[in-house]
C-alpha cells in the first residue's frame, strides 16, 4: 500500500485527496481548538487545507463532508473504515455526532477567515459520544453569515438516517452487539479466522464514553441492570462476557485508571472466557495482526482465568491472578458475574450458585481472607451497593420484587418493581434496605423475557420507548 501511494500517478488520485481532506479537516480543527487562530501551526494547516480544496475546485464548485449516522463521506464517497489505522476517522465521527451535524459544504472562493471562523466556533464545544441537538443550535447561533460555507443539522426524522440515541438506548445497542458478536467470534475460532478486535474495541470505547460522560445516576444504574441479565438469546456465555466488560469498566473508572487502561482491561474481560480451552482461545487471539494483539496481550497475561469459583479453590489457588491491577479487577468481575448465573452442565463454570446480595457479601468475605484486592473490592462494593440491581428480593409484607435503583445504605429509600403472580411487572415502590430480605432460592432464577423487557423499559422515558419501537 505504501509503495502504491508513493507512485507519481497517485498524487492526482481523488481517493488520496479525499483522505487528505478528512485528515486535514480534523487536524486543522484540533489545532484551532488548542491554539486559537493565530500561530505558526494554523498558517501551515490552512495552507495545506486550501491546497486540498483547490484540487477538488479544479473540477467542481463545492466540496462536502457528510455524516449519515454510520459513515463519513467526502465528495459523496464513503471513506470511514477503509484505512483502519487512521483513528482520525473515528474522531471526525465523534465530532459530527456530538455537534449533531450532518455535513459541511465548502464552496469555491472560500476565504481563510471563513474557515477559521467555522472551526473556531466548532472548537468551543466538547466532543464526546452523547449527541445533543442543542449543540448544533449553539454552533449555528454563534456563527456569523458565511458566504462560502454551509453546515447542516443531523435530523433523523427528515433524512431517514439513524436517530440520535439517548445514553440508555445506546447502551442497549452496545450490549446486544457485544453479546451477538461473542457467538460469531466463537465460530471464527473454529474456522481459524482472524478475530475483528477493532469492532470490539469500538463498542467498548462507546461504553466507556457513556460511563465517563453520564450526567445521571440513572444511566449508571441502567448499565448495572444490564450486567445482571442472566442470558442473551439463550446464551449464558454471551451475557457473562458482557457482564464482565461492564463491571470491569465500572470498577476501573471508580479506581480512576486512565482511559487506555480501562479500555485494555474491558477488552480483556470480553475475551478472557470466550473459549472453554484457554490455550485455544489465546492462540486464536494471537492470530490478530501484531498491532492489535499487543494492545491487549499484557492485560490478558496479567489475568490468569479462574477455573473454579468455589471458596476452597480460590483460597488454595494463588495463580488466579498475577496480582496486577488489571488481573485483580478481572478476578472480581469474573467471580461476581459467574456465581450469580445458572450454567449448563457442559459449561466452563465450576463453583457455587448465589443470589446477587450473597455474591456481594462473598466478595467482602473473600477479600478479608486475601483472595481479592481490598481497594478493588471496595470499589466494586461502592458501585454494586447492598442489594445490586437485578436482585430478586422479598419485602416484609411478603411481596416479591426486583431491585431497579441502587441501595447506598440501609436507611435511605431506593426503588423496587413488584412482581405479580404471573411474574409480570407490577407497581413501583420506594423502600429502605431494612425492609428487604434476600431470597436464597432466587439464585439463578431467570425471569421471563417479557418481564425483562418490561424492566428495561422502565429505564426509558415514553419518547425513548417510542423511538425503540420504530427501529
C-alpha positions, 0 to 999 in steps of 0.5 A: 500500500505504501509503495502504491501511494508513493507512485507519481500517478497517485498524487492526482488520485481523488481517493488520496485527496479525499483522505487528505481532506478528512485528515486535514479537516480534523487536524486543522480543527484540533489545532484551532481548538488548542491554539486559537487562530493565530500561530505558526501551526494554523498558517501551515494547516490552512495552507495545506487545507486550501491546497486540498480544496483547490484540487477538488475546485479544479473540477467542481464548485463545492466540496462536502463532508457528510455524516449519515449516522454510520459513515463519513463521506467526502465528495459523496464517497464513503471513506470511514473504515477503509484505512483502519489505522487512521483513528482520525476517522473515528474522531471526525465521527465523534465530532459530527455526532456530538455537534449533531451535524450532518455535513459541511459544504465548502464552496469555491472562493472560500476565504481563510477567515471563513474557515477559521471562523467555522472551526473556531466556533466548532472548537468551543464545544466538547466532543464526546459520544452523547449527541445533543441537538442543542449543540448544533443550535449553539454552533449555528447561533454563534456563527456569523453569515458565511458566504462560502460555507454551509453546515447542516443539522443531523435530523433523523426524522427528515433524512431517514438516517439513524436517530440520535440515541439517548445514553440508555438506548445506546447502551442497549445497542452496545450490549446486544452487539457485544453479546451477538458478536461473542457467538460469531467470534466463537465460530471464527475460532473454529474456522481459524479466522482472524478475530475483528478486535477493532469492532470490539474495541469500538463498542467498548470505547462507546461504553466507556464514553457513556460511563465517563460522560453520564450526567445521571445516576440513572444511566449508571444504574441502567448499565448495572441492570444490564450486567445482571441479565442472566442470558442473551438469546439463550446464551449464558456465555454471551451475557457473562462476557458482557457482564464482565466488560461492564463491571470491569469498566465500572470498577476501573473508572471508580479506581480512576485508571486512565482511559487506555487502561480501562479500555485494555482491561474491558477488552480483556474481560470480553475475551478472557472466557470466550473459549472453554480451552484457554490455550485455544482461545489465546492462540486464536487471539494471537492470530490478530495482526501484531498491532492489535494483539499487543494492545491487549496481550499484557492485560490478558497475561496479567489475568490468569482465568479462574477455573473454579469459583468455589471458596476452597479453590480460590483460597488454595489457588494463588495463580488466579491472578498475577496480582496486577491491577488489571488481573485483580479487577478481572478476578472480581468481575469474573467471580461476581458475574459467574456465581450469580448465573445458572450454567449448563452442565457442559459449561466452563463454570465450576463453583457455587450458585448465589443470589446477587446480595450473597455474591456481594457479601462473598466478595467482602468475605473473600477479600478479608481472607486475601483472595481479592484486592481490598481497594478493588473490592471496595470499589466494586462494593461502592458501585454494586451497593447492598442489594445490586440491581437485578436482585430478586428480593422479598419485602416484609409484607411478603411481596416479591420484587426486583431491585431497579435503583441502587441501595447506598445504605440501609436507611435511605429509600431506593426503588423496587418493581413488584412482581405479580403472580404471573411474574409480570411487572407490577407497581413501583415502590420506594423502600429502605434496605431494612425492609428487604430480605434476600431470597436464597432460592432466587439464585439463578432464577431467570425471569421471563423475557417479557418481564425483562423487557418490561424492566428495561423499559422502565429505564426509558422515558415514553419518547425513548420507548417510542423511538425503540419501537420504530427501529 
